[in-house]
Amino acid sequence: MFMRQCPAKIWQGGCACALWVRAYQNAPSHLMYDILVKMLLDLDGIEQDPKFHPEGNALYHSLQVFEIANKYTEDPELLMAALLHDVGKAIDSAHHAEIGAHMLSEVASERVSWLVHHHLDLLRTPRQTRKRFAHTSQLADLEALRRWDLAGRKRKVWVPTPHNAVATLMNLFYHQQLQTELCPPNGVNY
């Protein structure tokens, strides 16, 4: 469970977002919108080191990264990772990748959780990461996520609201599901 895997200091004051997500880990899909918006809103007011994040708070940064990613991909899982890559900062900035991945493991795909967990690998250990994931889709995804993360550090640029970003994301997931149902892979007979 999430509480056992997080450092004890994180839980001294409690974390409404992580507890809320944990409580809704088996929530029906219609609650996903509320869960994701809540995760994003918990980033509002989380200030970041201006040396690395001149744009300011974590919510504004996350929305910038999503908006940039949305121009380059229609892959809903990659977009979800872009939007939610820093959700762990609502609990602990130093361990945000690991914490965010665990939070998302309760409500998102394994791929999204993996991307959030590893989104700093190309910063922390670029050579090892490139070697480990050479010629894989994981490396391509991490490179794209890293580019967007770095690009989303501007001041005074337009970003969607958290509600609009999540609605866009949910719409992409819906259309992907619909397309899969209407156009099954070759060889599938009904």
WOFEN-V244393 format. One record per residue. RES is the residue in three letters. SS is DSSP state (2 for helix, 1 for strand, 0 for the rest). OMEGA is omega as a letter, one per 20 degrees, with the letter a starting at -180 (* if undefined). Layout:
res: (RES | RES)
ss: (SS | SS)
omega: (OMEGA | OMEGA)
//
This chain:
res: (MET | PHE | MET | ARG | GLN | CYS | PRO | ALA | LYS | ILE | TRP | GLN | GLY | GLY | CYS | ALA | CYS | ALA | LEU | TRP | VAL | ARG | ALA | TYR | GLN | ASN | ALA | PRO | SER | HIS | LEU | MET | TYR | ASP | ILE | LEU | VAL | LYS | MET | LEU | LEU | ASP | LEU | ASP | GLY | ILE | GLU | GLN | ASP | PRO | LYS | PHE | HIS | PRO | GLU | GLY | ASN | ALA | LEU | TYR | HIS | SER | LEU | GLN | VAL | PHE | GLU | ILE | ALA | ASN | LYS | TYR | THR | GLU | ASP | PRO | GLU | LEU | LEU | MET | ALA | ALA | LEU | LEU | HIS | ASP | VAL | GLY | LYS | ALA | ILE | ASP | SER | ALA | HIS | HIS | ALA | GLU | ILE | GLY | ALA | HIS | MET | LEU | SER | GLU | VAL | ALA | SER | GLU | ARG | VAL | SER | TRP | LEU | VAL | HIS | HIS | HIS | LEU | ASP | LEU | LEU | ARG | THR | PRO | ARG | GLN | THR | ARG | LYS | ARG | PHE | ALA | HIS | THR | SER | GLN | LEU | ALA | ASP | LEU | GLU | ALA | LEU | ARG | ARG | TRP | ASP | LEU | ALA | GLY | ARG | LYS | ARG | LYS | VAL | TRP | VAL | PRO | THR | PRO | HIS | ASN | ALA | VAL | ALA | THR | LEU | MET | ASN | LEU | PHE | TYR | HIS | GLN | GLN | LEU | GLN | THR | GLU | LEU | CYS | PRO | PRO | ASN | GLY | VAL | ASN | TYR)
ss: (0 | 2 | 2 | 2 | 2 | 0 | 0 | 2 | 2 | 2 | 2 | 0 | 0 | 0 | 0 | 2 | 2 | 2 | 2 | 2 | 2 | 2 | 2 | 0 | 0 | 0 | 0 | 0 | 2 | 2 | 2 | 2 | 2 | 2 | 2 | 2 | 2 | 2 | 2 | 2 | 2 | 0 | 0 | 0 | 0 | 0 | 0 | 0 | 0 | 0 | 0 | 0 | 0 | 0 | 0 | 0 | 0 | 2 | 2 | 2 | 2 | 2 | 2 | 2 | 2 | 2 | 2 | 2 | 2 | 2 | 2 | 2 | 0 | 0 | 0 | 2 | 2 | 2 | 2 | 2 | 2 | 2 | 2 | 2 | 0 | 0 | 2 | 2 | 2 | 2 | 0 | 0 | 0 | 0 | 0 | 2 | 2 | 2 | 2 | 2 | 2 | 2 | 2 | 2 | 2 | 0 | 0 | 0 | 0 | 2 | 2 | 2 | 2 | 2 | 2 | 2 | 2 | 2 | 0 | 0 | 2 | 2 | 2 | 2 | 0 | 2 | 2 | 2 | 2 | 2 | 2 | 2 | 0 | 0 | 0 | 0 | 2 | 2 | 2 | 2 | 2 | 2 | 2 | 2 | 2 | 2 | 2 | 2 | 2 | 2 | 2 | 0 | 0 | 0 | 0 | 0 | 0 | 0 | 0 | 0 | 0 | 2 | 2 | 2 | 2 | 2 | 2 | 2 | 2 | 2 | 2 | 2 | 2 | 2 | 2 | 2 | 2 | 2 | 2 | 2 | 2 | 2 | 0 | 0 | 0 | 0 | 0 | 0 | 0 | 0)
omega: (a | a | a | a | a | r | a | a | r | a | a | r | a | r | a | a | a | r | a | r | a | a | a | a | r | a | r | a | a | r | a | r | a | a | a | r | r | r | a | a | r | r | a | a | r | a | a | r | a | r | a | a | a | a | r | a | a | r | r | r | a | r | r | a | r | a | r | a | a | r | a | a | r | r | a | r | r | r | r | r | r | a | a | a | a | a | r | r | r | a | a | a | a | a | a | a | a | a | r | r | r | r | a | r | r | a | a | a | r | r | r | r | r | a | r | r | a | a | r | a | r | r | a | a | a | a | a | a | r | r | a | a | a | r | r | r | r | r | r | r | r | r | r | r | r | r | a | r | r | a | a | a | a | r | r | r | a | r | r | r | r | r | r | r | r | r | r | r | a | r | r | r | r | a | r | r | r | r | r | a | a | a | a | r | r | r | r | r | r | *)
//
